[in-house]
Amino acid sequence: EESLKRFAILLNPKSDMDLKWKEQRTLEFVFAPKQRLRPFQEDVMISVAGVKRTLLTVSGACQGVEVHLDAKQLAFGPVVAGTTVSKRLQITNSGDVGVKLHWDAKAF
């Protein structure tokens, strides 16, 4: 279970279990990443009668949107009436997926 935590995967139930003959139980794997994760693949191991073996392999990834500007502040300073000052900023999407930006025209 510790190896799954690295990938933000929780396993329920958390404790060991005994299965009787022909008994069925539910295993729940919850993937809840809080940050981007590169694609991964991890074997889930079990121990049966003291022998370790692979039960299944889980895989996944977490894509993220990360948009930022090259400046945190845009200062025009004093401007003479009737003149124009313009400034340019670079906006960068360093995330894993494309984004579509919408300006709130009412705010301008």
Residue frames as a rotation matrix with the C-alpha (Angstrom) as fourth column:
GLU 1
0.565 0.825 0.000 0.00
0.825 -0.565 0.000 0.00
0.000 0.000 -1.000 0.00
GLU 2
0.272 -0.531 -0.802 2.92
0.275 -0.756 0.594 2.39
-0.922 -0.382 -0.060 0.66
SER 3
-0.743 -0.590 0.316 4.01
0.450 -0.091 0.889 2.21
-0.496 0.802 0.332 -2.97
LEU 4
-0.118 0.792 0.599 0.49
0.944 -0.098 0.316 3.21
0.309 0.603 -0.736 -4.06
LYS 5
0.557 0.323 -0.765 0.51
0.653 -0.740 0.163 6.29
-0.513 -0.590 -0.623 -1.82
ARG 6
-0.503 -0.814 -0.291 3.35
0.363 -0.505 0.784 7.71
-0.785 0.288 0.549 -3.94
PHE 7
-0.919 0.199 0.341 0.82
0.313 -0.161 0.936 7.89
0.242 0.967 0.085 -6.78
ALA 8
-0.740 0.645 0.193 -2.07
-0.664 -0.652 -0.367 9.24
-0.111 -0.399 0.910 -4.66
ILE 9
-0.135 0.682 -0.719 -3.89
-0.374 0.637 0.675 5.90
0.918 0.360 0.169 -4.69
LEU 10
-0.475 0.100 0.874 -5.71
-0.863 0.140 -0.485 4.69
-0.170 -0.985 0.020 -1.61
LEU 11
-0.596 0.249 -0.764 -6.80
-0.142 0.903 0.405 1.10
0.791 0.349 -0.503 -1.11
ASN 12
-0.302 0.579 0.757 -9.87
-0.942 -0.061 -0.330 0.12
-0.145 -0.813 0.564 0.87
PRO 13
0.988 0.145 -0.060 -10.03
0.086 -0.185 0.979 -1.85
0.131 -0.972 -0.195 3.06
LYS 14
0.448 -0.856 0.257 -6.76
-0.760 -0.516 -0.395 -0.75
0.471 -0.019 -0.882 4.61
SER 15
0.025 -0.423 0.906 -6.26
-0.855 0.460 0.239 -3.84
-0.518 -0.781 -0.350 6.76
ASP 16
-0.905 -0.361 -0.227 -5.36
-0.424 0.819 0.388 -7.42
0.046 0.447 -0.893 5.90
MET 17
0.117 0.989 0.092 -8.25
-0.986 0.127 -0.111 -9.71
-0.122 -0.077 0.990 5.14
ASP 18
-0.786 -0.185 0.590 -9.10
-0.175 0.982 0.075 -13.36
-0.593 -0.044 -0.804 5.32
LEU 19
-0.215 0.724 -0.656 -11.23
-0.963 -0.044 0.266 -14.90
0.164 0.689 0.706 2.57
LYS 20
-0.149 0.275 0.950 -13.24
-0.393 0.865 -0.312 -17.99
-0.907 -0.420 -0.021 3.29
TRP 21
-0.798 -0.125 0.590 -13.85
0.376 0.661 0.649 -20.58
-0.471 0.739 -0.481 0.63
LYS 22
-0.337 0.621 0.708 -15.95
0.894 -0.023 0.447 -19.06
0.294 0.783 -0.547 -2.24
GLU 23
0.329 0.418 -0.847 -16.21
0.704 -0.706 -0.076 -15.74
-0.630 -0.571 -0.527 -0.39
GLN 24
0.023 -0.270 0.963 -16.13
0.816 -0.551 -0.174 -12.47
0.577 0.790 0.207 -2.31
ARG 25
0.194 -0.016 -0.981 -15.02
0.699 -0.699 0.150 -9.08
-0.688 -0.715 -0.125 -1.01
THR 26
0.838 0.132 0.529 -14.77
0.482 -0.634 -0.605 -5.70
0.256 0.762 -0.595 -2.64
LEU 27
-0.188 -0.896 -0.402 -11.50
0.854 -0.351 0.384 -3.86
-0.485 -0.271 0.831 -3.08
GLU 28
0.878 0.451 0.161 -11.71
0.475 -0.777 -0.414 -0.15
-0.061 0.440 -0.896 -3.82
PHE 29
-0.304 -0.952 0.032 -8.83
0.925 -0.287 0.248 1.77
-0.227 0.105 0.968 -5.37
VAL 30
0.804 0.552 -0.219 -9.23
0.516 -0.832 -0.202 5.55
-0.294 0.050 -0.954 -5.16
PHE 31
-0.270 -0.857 0.438 -7.02
0.957 -0.288 0.027 7.75
0.103 0.426 0.899 -7.35
ALA 32
0.820 0.562 -0.111 -7.08
0.573 -0.799 0.184 11.33
0.015 -0.214 -0.977 -6.02
PRO 33
-0.176 -0.977 0.123 -4.01
0.969 -0.194 -0.155 13.24
0.175 0.092 0.980 -7.20
LYS 34
0.628 0.324 -0.708 -3.45
0.540 -0.836 0.096 16.79
-0.561 -0.442 -0.700 -5.96
GLN 35
0.153 -0.634 -0.758 -0.73
-0.577 -0.680 0.452 17.61
-0.803 0.368 -0.470 -8.49
ARG 36
0.575 0.008 -0.818 0.46
-0.793 0.253 -0.555 16.56
0.202 0.968 0.151 -11.92
LEU 37
0.197 -0.520 0.831 1.85
-0.340 0.759 0.555 13.05
-0.919 -0.392 -0.027 -12.18
ARG 38
-0.448 -0.406 -0.797 3.75
-0.893 0.162 0.420 11.57
-0.042 0.899 -0.435 -15.07
PRO 39
0.519 0.626 -0.582 2.28
-0.656 0.728 0.197 8.34
0.548 0.280 0.789 -16.43
PHE 40
-0.449 -0.638 0.625 2.99
-0.888 0.396 -0.234 5.50
-0.098 -0.660 -0.745 -14.04
GLN 41
0.396 0.489 -0.777 2.49
-0.442 0.843 0.306 1.78
0.805 0.223 0.550 -13.70
GLU 42
-0.460 -0.508 0.728 2.75
-0.874 0.112 -0.473 -0.09
0.159 -0.854 -0.496 -10.42
ASP 43
-0.345 0.293 -0.892 2.25
0.020 0.952 0.305 -3.75
0.938 0.087 -0.334 -9.49
VAL 44
0.171 0.449 0.877 0.00
-0.951 -0.159 0.267 -4.45
0.259 -0.879 0.400 -6.53
MET 45
-0.574 -0.529 -0.625 1.43
-0.332 0.848 -0.413 -7.39
0.748 -0.029 -0.663 -4.64
ILE 46
0.568 0.664 0.487 -0.31
-0.764 0.203 0.613 -9.84
0.308 -0.720 0.622 -2.32
SER 47
-0.682 -0.721 0.119 1.01
-0.704 0.604 -0.374 -12.54
0.197 -0.339 -0.920 -0.09
VAL 48
0.545 0.827 -0.140 -0.82
-0.778 0.561 0.283 -15.86
0.313 -0.046 0.949 -0.24
ALA 49
0.983 -0.159 -0.087 0.44
0.181 0.883 0.432 -18.64
0.008 -0.441 0.897 2.03
GLY 50
0.466 -0.846 -0.259 3.70
0.165 -0.204 0.965 -16.73
-0.869 -0.492 0.045 2.43
VAL 51
-0.347 -0.559 0.753 4.30
0.858 0.135 0.495 -16.38
-0.379 0.818 0.432 -1.31
LYS 52
-0.156 0.238 -0.959 4.30
-0.121 -0.968 -0.221 -12.90
-0.980 0.081 0.179 -2.84
ARG 53
-0.498 0.014 0.867 2.72
0.826 0.311 0.469 -12.47
-0.263 0.950 -0.167 -6.24
THR 54
-0.980 0.155 -0.124 1.29
-0.189 -0.922 0.339 -9.75
-0.061 0.355 0.933 -8.44
LEU 55
-0.335 0.937 0.093 -2.45
0.455 0.248 -0.855 -9.31
-0.825 -0.245 -0.510 -7.97
LEU 56
0.648 0.480 0.592 -2.86
0.755 -0.303 -0.581 -6.61
-0.100 0.824 -0.558 -10.63
THR 57
-0.596 -0.800 0.071 -1.14
0.797 -0.578 0.174 -3.62
-0.098 0.160 0.982 -12.15
VAL 58
0.562 0.720 -0.407 -2.48
0.637 -0.691 -0.341 -0.11
-0.527 -0.067 -0.847 -11.71
SER 59
-0.559 -0.707 0.432 -1.58
0.828 -0.447 0.339 2.69
-0.046 0.547 0.836 -14.07
GLY 60
0.628 0.773 -0.087 -2.53
0.762 -0.634 -0.129 6.29
-0.155 0.015 -0.988 -14.53
ALA 61
-0.619 -0.709 0.339 -1.41
0.728 -0.680 -0.092 9.88
0.296 0.189 0.936 -14.90
CYS 62
0.326 0.699 -0.637 -2.63
0.775 -0.584 -0.244 13.27
-0.542 -0.414 -0.731 -13.80
GLN 63
-0.281 -0.341 0.897 -2.65
0.833 -0.551 0.052 16.03
0.477 0.762 0.438 -16.33
GLY 64
0.059 0.260 -0.964 -2.71
0.792 -0.600 -0.113 19.59
-0.607 -0.757 -0.242 -15.23
VAL 65
0.538 0.127 0.834 -3.32
0.615 -0.735 -0.285 23.09
0.577 0.666 -0.473 -16.46
GLU 66
0.185 -0.529 -0.828 -0.70
0.780 -0.434 0.451 25.59
-0.598 -0.730 0.332 -15.43
VAL 67
0.393 0.025 0.919 -0.95
0.710 -0.643 -0.286 29.08
0.584 0.765 -0.270 -16.85
HIS 68
0.332 -0.305 -0.893 1.25
0.729 -0.517 0.448 31.92
-0.599 -0.799 0.051 -15.66
LEU 69
0.959 -0.045 0.279 2.45
0.131 -0.805 -0.579 35.37
0.251 0.591 -0.766 -16.69
ASP 70
0.123 -0.991 -0.054 6.04
0.739 0.128 -0.662 36.54
0.663 0.041 0.748 -16.82
ALA 71
-0.807 -0.323 0.494 5.19
-0.071 -0.778 -0.625 39.33
0.586 -0.539 0.605 -14.33
LYS 72
-0.466 0.635 -0.617 2.98
0.883 0.385 -0.270 39.56
0.066 -0.670 -0.739 -11.26
GLN 73
0.165 0.452 -0.877 2.36
0.480 -0.813 -0.329 43.29
-0.861 -0.367 -0.351 -11.57
LEU 74
-0.081 -0.124 0.989 1.82
0.962 -0.270 0.045 45.70
0.261 0.955 0.142 -14.47
ALA 75
0.139 0.038 -0.989 2.83
0.606 -0.793 0.055 49.27
-0.783 -0.608 -0.134 -13.56
PHE 76
0.490 0.101 0.866 2.26
0.820 -0.391 -0.418 52.08
0.297 0.915 -0.275 -16.05
GLY 77
-0.479 -0.658 -0.582 3.64
0.819 -0.574 -0.026 54.82
-0.317 -0.488 0.813 -13.81
PRO 78
-0.031 0.465 -0.885 2.83
0.041 -0.884 -0.466 58.49
-0.999 -0.050 0.008 -14.52
VAL 79
-0.360 0.016 0.933 1.44
0.912 0.216 0.348 59.03
-0.196 0.976 -0.093 -18.03
VAL 80
-0.884 0.028 -0.466 0.99
-0.087 -0.991 0.105 62.42
-0.459 0.133 0.878 -19.74
ALA 81
0.078 0.996 0.045 -2.62
0.081 0.039 -0.996 63.14
-0.994 0.082 -0.077 -20.68
GLY 82
0.697 0.317 -0.644 -3.31
-0.577 -0.287 -0.765 62.50
-0.427 0.904 -0.017 -24.36
THR 83
-0.256 -0.818 -0.514 -0.42
-0.946 0.322 -0.042 60.02
0.200 0.476 -0.856 -24.78
THR 84
0.824 0.506 -0.254 -0.38
-0.474 0.862 0.180 56.25
0.310 -0.028 0.950 -24.84
VAL 85
-0.362 -0.871 0.333 1.78
-0.931 0.358 -0.077 53.76
-0.053 -0.338 -0.940 -22.96
SER 86
0.719 0.570 -0.398 1.52
-0.587 0.805 0.093 50.06
0.373 0.167 0.913 -23.68
LYS 87
-0.268 -0.736 0.622 3.11
-0.895 0.429 0.121 47.10
-0.356 -0.524 -0.774 -21.94
ARG 88
0.285 0.299 -0.911 3.37
-0.660 0.751 0.040 43.50
0.695 0.589 0.411 -23.07
LEU 89
-0.004 -0.221 0.975 3.31
-0.848 0.517 0.113 40.35
-0.530 -0.827 -0.189 -21.00
GLN 90
-0.572 -0.160 -0.804 4.03
-0.577 0.775 0.256 36.78
0.583 0.611 -0.536 -21.94
ILE 91
0.290 0.658 0.695 1.40
-0.900 0.435 -0.036 34.22
-0.325 -0.615 0.718 -20.93
THR 92
-0.575 -0.604 -0.552 2.62
-0.718 0.696 -0.014 30.63
0.393 0.389 -0.833 -20.83
ASN 93
0.702 0.688 0.184 0.80
-0.708 0.648 0.280 27.35
0.073 -0.327 0.942 -20.54
SER 94
-0.414 -0.904 -0.108 3.35
-0.855 0.427 -0.295 24.99
0.313 -0.030 -0.949 -19.02
GLY 95
0.051 0.553 0.832 0.69
-0.719 0.598 -0.354 22.37
-0.693 -0.580 0.428 -18.29
ASP 96
-0.720 -0.310 0.621 0.01
0.024 0.883 0.469 19.06
-0.694 0.352 -0.628 -19.98
VAL 97
-0.134 0.772 0.621 -3.18
0.948 0.283 -0.148 20.05
-0.290 0.569 -0.770 -21.81
GLY 98
-0.738 -0.074 0.670 -4.28
0.428 -0.820 0.380 23.00
0.522 0.567 0.637 -23.90
VAL 99
-0.388 0.622 -0.680 -6.47
0.688 -0.296 -0.663 25.71
-0.614 -0.725 -0.313 -22.40
LYS 100
-0.217 0.417 0.883 -8.97
0.711 -0.552 0.436 28.14
0.669 0.722 -0.177 -23.82
LEU 101
-0.758 -0.132 -0.639 -8.99
0.581 -0.581 -0.570 31.50
-0.296 -0.803 0.517 -22.08
HIS 102
0.112 0.842 0.528 -12.06
0.809 -0.386 0.444 33.72
0.578 0.378 -0.724 -21.85
TRP 103
-0.913 -0.382 0.143 -11.85
0.262 -0.818 -0.513 37.36
0.312 -0.431 0.847 -20.85
ASP 104
-0.074 0.879 -0.471 -14.58
0.947 -0.086 -0.309 38.80
-0.312 -0.468 -0.826 -18.67
ALA 105
-0.447 -0.128 0.885 -15.40
0.675 -0.698 0.240 41.76
0.587 0.705 0.399 -20.95
LYS 106
0.613 0.759 0.220 -17.69
0.383 -0.528 0.758 43.31
0.692 -0.380 -0.614 -18.32
ALA 107
0.595 -0.456 -0.662 -14.72
0.727 -0.047 0.685 43.68
-0.343 -0.889 0.303 -15.98
PHE 108
-0.494 -0.843 0.212 -12.89
0.847 -0.411 0.338 46.02
-0.198 0.347 0.917 -18.40
